[in-house]
Amino acid sequence: MLRIKDLEVNVEDKKILHGIDLEIKPGEVHCIMGPNGAGKSTLVNSIMGHPKYNISGGSIEMDSANILEMEVFERACHGLFLAFQYPKEIEGVTMLSFLLSAYNAQMSARDENFKSLKAFKFKKLIRPLLEQLDIDESFLQRYINHGFSGGEKKKSEVLQLKLFQPKYALLDETDSGLDVDALKIVSDGINDAKKNEMGVLIVTHYQRILDYVQPDVVHVLKDGKIVQSGGAEFAKELESKGYQWIE
């Protein structure tokens, strides 16, 4: 499982997370909700190893491995994935080049007998995934997220999720900025990916994605602490009541 114990995180001299305890088993979907500034994005970025976030206490283990000792690329190869809230634009690097390089690197790390794919075979592999997400194949020749709409950026993140098939996925507001049709496509992509017993942690402000991706547990993060947890119906209660009533 992905086990987070007593995690404390600072950004510069300010403590953001004050002892987070969280366990996500294979196949489980956990959702983190909470007010702005509570530390939701800090949590997932810290798990992935973003250098901006200084872990001052606690531990993070993934299938008994201490991932705090790993570089970011090692965490990815070990089966950890982060879908960004604000995916970066990288002009000059095509999606095909990026996805092919990342896929070959990850598969080689998992299987020493894996033979790297050439672009032609990789296109055959990825074509059904593009169709599932309603993405035109010309997308592969575009620069990474350059000029992409909000929906295209989020579809790109889910495409990577389906392609890399991680053990645990951290989804930072993957639903933000999506219309109803795009939300349904993205949610279907997440549900399809988690069929392989992938553990999922969804960060969201809104309950609507949970109409499509059924959570096992919903947590409220407030002032850097998980203050209350509940089942799927808890998210609907939060959306109707807000967070002020939770201590």
N, C-alpha and C positions, 0 to 999 in steps of 0.2 A: 504494500500500500504506500501511498504518499502520506508521510507522517510529519506534521509540524508541531513542535513542542516548545512552548514558552518563548516564542519568537519575539525579539525586540529589534526594532529598526530605527536608525537615525538618518535624517537627511541634513547634512552639515551638522549644526549643533542642536537641532531640534529632534526630539524623540517623537516618532509618528506611530509606531506600533508598540503596545505595552503588554507583551506576553500573549501571543496568539497560540491557541491549541486547536489543531484541526487534523482529522484523519479521513482520507479518501481512499476507499477500497476500489479495486478493479470493477468496472461496470457501474459505479455509483455516480450520480450527478448531484453536486452540491452547488448551491447558489449563495453568493454574498451580496446583500443589499445594505443600504445605509445612506445617510446624508452626505452631501458634498464635503470633502475634506476629512472623511472618516478614516481613510487609509486603505481603501479598496485596491486602487491601482498600485499603491506602494507594496501591498502584500504580494500580488502576482509578479510584479517586476523583481521583487526581492527573491522570490522563489527561483526565478529564471536566472538571476545573477547580474542584474543591471548594476554597473559600477557606481551609479549615483547614490545607491542605497547601501548604507553601512549597517551590517548585521552586528549588533552589539551584545546579543545574548540569544540563547536557545539553539535549536537544532532543526535541520530538515533532512529527512531520510526518504529515499525512494527505493522501495524493494530492498531495504536494509543497507543500501549504499548511502554514505554521507555525501550529499551533493554539494554541500558548502565547500568541499575540498576540490570541486570540479570547476573548470572554466566553462563559460557559457556554451561553447560548441560541444564540450563533453557532455553537458547536461542534455543538449539536443540529441546527441548520438545515443545517449542512454535511454531516450524515450520521453523527454519532456518537451512540451510545445507551448508557445505563447502566441496568441492572436492579439495583436496590438489594438488599443483603443484608437490611436491615430497612426496608421501605417505610414512609414516614411516614403517619400518619393526619391528615386535614385535614377537620375537621367543618365543615359549612356549604356545602361545594362539592361538587356532585354529580359522579359519574363522567362523565355525559353532557356536562356543561358543560366539564369539564376536557379530555376527549378531543376534543371538537369544536373547542375553542379551540386546542389544541396541533396538531391535524391541519391546520386551516386556516392556522395560522402557518407550519408546516413546508412545506406544499405551496406556499404563496405565495412562500416564500423560494427554492424550487427552480424554480418556473415563474412568470414574471411575468404570464402569461396565465391563471393559475389563478383561478377564481371561487369564493369561499368558499361552503361548503355550509351550508344551513340544517339545523336539527335533523332534520326529516322525511327529507331525502335522506341525511343522515349515518346515521340509524338503519338505512336500507335497506343502506347500504354495510357497516356493522359487524355486521349480523345474522349473516351466514355465519361470521364470525370467532368470534362468541360460541358458535355451535353447535359449531364445531370444538374449542373449549376446554371444552365442557360447562358453559357459564355461562348462567344464566337471564337473560332480557332485563331483568327487574326490577333486576338489578345496576346498570344505568345510572342509576337514580334514587337509589342509595345514595350517601352521602358518601364521599369518597376514602379507601379502606382502613378506614373507621370501622366497627369491629365485625367486620371480616373475619377469617376463620380464616387460619392460615398458608398453607394451600393456595390460598385465594381471593386472597390478596395476591400470591402467585407467579404465579397464572394471570393476574392483572391486569397484571403486568409483561410477560408473554409476549404478552398481547393488544396492548399498546402496541408491542411489537417487531414484531408482524405488521402492525399498522395503519400505523406510520410507515415501515417498510421502510428502515432505516438502511443505510449502507455498511459500518459496523463496529459490532458490538455487544459490550459489556462486561457479562458476567453474573456478578455477585458472589454466589456461593452460592445460585443460583436453585433448587437442588435441596434445600436444607436444610428440614427440617420437613415434607417431603412423604411421603404414603403411596405405595405402589407404583402405584396407579391414577393418582393425581395426577402422579406423576413421569413416567409414560408419556405422559400428555396434554401436560405441559409440554415434554417432550423432542420429541414429535411436532411441537409448535408451533415449536420451535427449528429442527428439521430442515426444516420447511416454509418457514420464513423464509429460511433460508440457500440455498435453491434459486436465489435471485436473485444469487448470487455475493457474498453478504454475508460479510465476515470476522468471526470470532467469537473472543473470548477468554473462556474459562470459568474462574472461580475456584471451587475446590471442595476439600473435605476428603476426599471419598469417591469411590471409583472407580465407584460404581453408575450415575451419570448417563452415564458413558462407555460403558456397555453399550448405551445408546440413541442417544447422540450421538457418532459416531466422530471422535476427534481425529486431526489430522495430526501434531501434536507435543505432548508433555507435558513441562513444565518443572518443576523443583523450585526454589522460592524459599526460601532459608534465610539468616537474619541479614542480610536486605536485599539479597541477591545471588542471581542465577540460577546455581546451582552444578552443575546437570546437566540434560540434556534427552534425550529418547528418543521412541520411537514409542508406539502405543496399548498395547502389552503392558507398557511401562514402568510405567504406572499400576497394573496388577495387582501388579507386583513391589513397588511402594511400599506398597500396602495390606497386603501380607502381611509385609513386612519392617520397615515404618516408615521413619523418616528418619535414624536415628542413624548408619547405616552410610555415609551420603553425606557426603563432605567438600566 
